[in-house]
Amino acid sequence: MKSAWNLVGMGLWLLLLIYLIWMVHDMRVRRLKLLVTEKRSWSWENMTKSSIELVIFLLGLWGMGYTTLFQDVSQLNPKRVTVSYQYKPLVLDTSAADRSDYVIVKTGNGRKPAQYYTFYTQGEKDIVPGDSATVSAGKHPINLVASSYKWNKAKVNQMEKQHQKAWVGVIETTYKKNFLNGIGLHAGRLANRFTLIRVPDHSFVKQTTDANEQ
């Protein structure tokens, strides 16, 4: 478990489950009581009570479900997350005999093919999905996709000069360990990771597909 605060969310889910069991039992008991005492299976009073109990359960289920599964980190209060930055120089991939590349872009097959970017830094090989990364090969290091994030301009300019426009920047957003994040079982967990891959020009980017490897 990333943080003990997530026990708060686990406890709330457990309470919701207990409430569901109690609600079903209470509805059954009231219906049986009607059958025994009044010789009928329903009444407006009984239906109203059951409806109120069901609405309370559905609201609780919606609130916990949204908080746990569908929370958009970009819409959260910045005080609930921490943002960290990493900048590393790229290393040329010289495994091919006829060329050297900084990035290999692999595109899958199918109606909605997924892309993956492979690149090397000092002593490491990284593969990142295309929906959380971008390759910048233009005049400006921060392209349109990456511009939605806040970058340290001084550090970016430093990387541009020191590493000849061949570097990678990674932004990681992590939920803080606190009560509010614990409700959704997110405390201490990674919320988002975005990778900016900077290359001098597109000639250092190699395109491949699954079909090419077969």
Summary of the structure (lengths in Angstrom):
residues: 214
radius of gyration: 26.7
end to end distance: 40.8
largest distance: 89.5
contacts: 566
relative contact order: 0.18
helix: 43%
strand: 27%
